[in-house]
């Protein structure tokens, strides 16, 4: 009576954990993004699968939801994607939500993640980051997509295909500015793994003719230093919305790099 989310290698077969092998071998039913890819993985790992295999992809996930929830409610269901962690820009989110609503236990067998791998080697700030998924295909939509993130102070991570990476970098440059720091990782954990680092303008020139799956990491916008007096109104707004004065001061201080105690004292004096 459990749903197990199992992470698979994103390139290097040597990254498969002993726990993953055991999980696949003992599984009763495995829902896979592509059952052929799963069988190929099992062959490379030298293991035999004794489970019933069910294809679960973006096109059929909702149609198969009830059956899979029933399987997880009465036995053992393992979910894998073609590479990396299930549900991360891959099928499975709806299944996890449905199982959670039905009280099914959900466990995880952690595995490689291109999101975290690209961030780790980017050379950019890792303290706070956001994963923005796949970049829109059309230039107009891309620019609107980037425009919504132009003031984002966290490091941002995107997926992109090699066929559109140059155009996406050029649009990112147009919106974020050519001097914004970034990194571009391709073929992570594979033989030709490579990470390019520089500004968006530099990467737009370097990315031409590159092949392989791409992960783009872009530095967040620099925080504008605002005097604590200028942030008191924001604290009071959060207070009016129901937050305690201390929690409101802490939230605003964290967002703008200010002193929590100083903001709290100033807001306390300004409070009606």
Helices and strands as residue ranges (DSSP letters): E 2-6, G 13-15, H 18-26, E 29-32, H 35-45, E 52-55, H 61-74, E 76-80, H 93-101, E 105-109, H 114-122, E 129-134, H 139-147, E 155-160, H 165-176, E 181-186, E 194-199, H 200-206, E 214-218, G 228-231, H 232-240, H 245-256, H 260-270
